[in-house]
Amino acid sequence: MGRQQAQWKGIVKSRSEVNPLLKEPGDLVLVYRDRLRLLIMLCPCGCGEQIVLNIDPQAGSAWRLYRTENNEEEITVYPSVWRDTGCGSHFIIWRGHILGIGYNSRVELEKELLEKVLTALTKQFQHYEEISAIINENPWSVLWACQRLTKQGLAVSKGKGQLFARV
C-alpha cells in the first residue's frame, strides 16, 4: 500500500447509519453523538472489511483524531491502524490520506511546520508527542518534521528515533 486519498463520507449519529455510506476502500465516516465516538472505514487494502476505531477516550483506549483547521475533512488519526486479524493491513491516516507504513518519507511538510518544530525543540531530549502537544500539531507531522530536521543536522535523535533535541 502506497498512498491513497481517504474518502470522507460524512458524520452520522449512529452506527446503523454507516453501512450505506461505505462503498469503496478508504471510505470513512465519523459517528458523532454528543461528542465524537467512532471513525469507521472500509479497509484501504480492498478486503472489504470495516475497521472501527474508538475515538472517544471516555469509552476506553482510543485513537486521537486531528482535523486540519481549513478543511475538516482532512483528518489525521494517531497512532497507526494495524489490523492484527484478517488482511493484516498497517497504515497511517494523515491529512486525509492513507499512507502505507514506510511511505512517510515522501510526504510534503510546510516550511512553517519545520520552523515551528525547530523552535519548540530544546537542548533536552523530548518525545515527538510532547512537542506535538506544545505546538498543537498532529504527532505524525511532528515526528516527520523532527526526522527531517535530524537529516539536515539541525536536531539529534535517540531512543529509536522517538526523542529529539536541538543541536
Residue pairs with C-beta under 8 A, 6 or more apart in sequence:
1 44
1 45
1 89
1 91
1 98
1 99
1 100
1 103
2 99
2 100
2 103
3 97
3 98
3 99
3 100
3 103
3 106
4 25
4 26
4 44
4 97
4 98
5 26
5 96
5 97
5 98
6 26
6 28
6 41
6 44
6 75
6 93
6 96
6 97
6 98
7 24
7 26
7 27
7 28
8 28
8 73
8 75
8 96
9 21
9 22
9 27
9 28
9 29
10 21
10 29
10 30
11 29
11 30
11 31
11 32
12 18
12 21
12 29
12 30
12 31
12 32
13 31
13 32
13 33
14 31
14 33
15 31
15 38
15 40
17 29
18 29
18 31
18 40
18 50
21 27
21 29
22 28
22 29
22 40
22 41
22 42
22 50
23 42
24 42
25 42
25 43
25 44
25 45
25 46
26 41
26 42
26 44
26 98
27 41
27 42
28 39
28 40
28 41
28 42
28 75
28 93
29 39
29 40
29 41
30 36
30 38
30 39
30 55
30 65
31 37
31 38
31 39
31 40
35 56
35 58
36 55
36 56
36 65
37 54
37 55
37 56
37 59
38 52
38 53
38 54
38 55
38 56
39 52
39 53
39 55
39 63
39 65
39 75
39 77
40 50
40 51
40 52
40 53
41 50
41 51
41 53
42 48
42 49
42 50
42 51
43 49
43 50
43 51
43 83
43 86
43 87
43 89
44 89
44 91
44 98
45 87
45 89
47 86
47 87
47 89
49 83
49 86
49 87
51 81
51 83
53 63
53 77
53 81
54 60
54 61
54 62
54 63
55 62
55 63
55 64
55 65
55 77
56 62
63 77
63 78
63 79
63 81
64 77
64 78
64 139
65 75
65 76
65 77
66 75
66 76
66 77
66 78
66 138
67 74
67 75
67 76
68 74
68 75
68 76
68 95
68 96
71 96
73 96
74 95
74 96
75 93
75 95
75 96
76 93
76 94
76 95
76 138
76 140
76 141
77 92
77 93
78 138
78 139
78 140
79 139
80 90
80 91
80 92
80 101
81 89
81 90
81 91
81 92
81 93
82 88
82 89
82 90
83 89
83 90
90 100
90 101
91 98
91 99
91 100
91 101
92 98
92 99
92 101
92 103
92 104
92 140
93 99
94 104
94 107
94 138
94 140
94 141
95 138
95 141
99 107
104 140
104 144
107 144
109 141
109 144
109 145
109 148
113 137
113 141
113 145
114 145
114 148
114 149
116 135
116 137
117 131
117 135
117 137
117 142
117 145
117 146
117 149
118 149
118 154
118 155
118 166
120 131
120 134
120 135
121 131
121 146
121 149
121 155
121 164
121 165
121 166
122 165
122 166
123 165
123 166
124 165
125 158
125 159
125 163
125 164
125 165
126 163
126 164
126 165
127 162
127 163
128 139
128 142
128 143
128 146
128 162
128 163
128 164
129 139
129 142
131 142
131 146
131 164
132 138
132 139
132 141
132 142
135 142
143 162
146 155
146 157
146 164
147 157
147 161
149 155
149 164
150 156
150 157
150 161
150 164
153 167
154 166
154 167
155 164
155 165
155 166
155 167
156 164
156 165
156 167
157 163
157 164
157 165
